């Protein structure tokens, strides 16, 4: 079997997906505080928001995760 005959294996899709709610510049005079305050308001409204740092864009991101459980099939299902 040559390299071109090797079956392609794609990674499984992630079960956790993030949605960016808001972005704040890391160079803000108050640092991450604006992002933390925004995330606290979102959490008070029932959303599971957290602050992460995006090093590539130099921003604090307020994100929420959405967990998509795998679907399990049982015997006899068509």
C-alpha positions as CSV (number, residue, x, y, z in Angstrom):
1,X,0.0,0.0,0.0
2,X,1.5,3.4,-1.0
3,X,1.0,6.7,0.9
4,X,-1.8,7.7,-1.5
5,X,-3.7,4.4,-0.8
6,X,-3.7,5.0,3.0
7,X,-7.2,5.6,4.2
8,X,-7.8,9.1,5.5
9,X,-8.6,9.3,9.2
10,X,-10.4,12.4,10.2
11,X,-10.5,13.3,13.9
12,X,-13.9,12.9,15.7
13,X,-15.7,16.2,16.0
14,X,-15.4,17.9,19.4
15,X,-18.2,17.3,21.8
16,X,-17.6,20.7,23.4
17,X,-18.2,23.8,21.3
18,X,-17.6,27.4,22.5
19,X,-19.5,30.5,21.6
20,X,-17.7,33.8,22.0
21,X,-20.1,36.2,23.7
22,X,-17.8,39.2,23.8
23,X,-14.2,40.2,23.2
24,X,-12.1,42.7,25.2
25,X,-8.7,44.0,24.3
26,X,-5.9,42.7,26.6
27,X,-4.3,46.1,26.6
28,X,-7.2,47.7,28.4
29,X,-6.1,49.9,31.4
30,X,-8.2,47.7,33.7
31,X,-6.8,44.5,32.3
32,X,-9.3,41.6,32.3
33,X,-11.8,43.3,34.6
34,X,-14.2,44.4,31.9
35,X,-14.3,40.8,30.6
36,X,-14.7,39.4,34.1
37,X,-17.6,41.9,34.9
38,X,-19.3,41.0,31.6
39,X,-19.0,37.3,32.4
40,X,-20.4,37.8,35.9
41,X,-23.5,39.5,34.5
42,X,-23.9,36.5,32.1
43,X,-23.5,34.0,34.9
44,X,-26.1,36.0,37.0
45,X,-28.5,35.4,34.1
46,X,-27.9,31.6,34.1
47,X,-25.3,31.3,31.4
48,X,-22.1,29.4,32.1
49,X,-19.7,32.1,30.9
50,X,-16.0,32.2,31.5
51,X,-13.1,34.4,30.5
52,X,-10.3,33.0,28.4
53,X,-7.2,34.6,26.9
54,X,-6.8,34.4,23.1
55,X,-3.0,34.9,22.7
56,X,-3.3,35.0,18.9
57,X,-5.5,38.1,18.9
58,X,-4.4,39.5,22.3
59,X,-7.9,39.6,23.6
60,X,-9.9,38.4,26.6
61,X,-12.9,36.4,25.3
62,X,-16.0,35.7,27.3
63,X,-17.1,32.3,26.1
64,X,-19.8,29.7,26.9
65,X,-19.5,26.0,26.3
66,X,-22.2,23.9,24.7
67,X,-21.8,20.2,25.4
68,X,-23.3,17.9,22.8
69,X,-23.5,14.4,24.2
70,X,-22.8,11.5,21.8
71,X,-25.8,9.7,20.6
72,X,-25.7,6.1,21.7
73,X,-27.7,3.6,19.6
74,X,-29.1,0.5,21.2
75,X,-29.6,-2.9,19.5
76,X,-32.8,-3.2,17.5
77,X,-33.0,0.5,16.6
78,X,-33.3,1.2,12.9
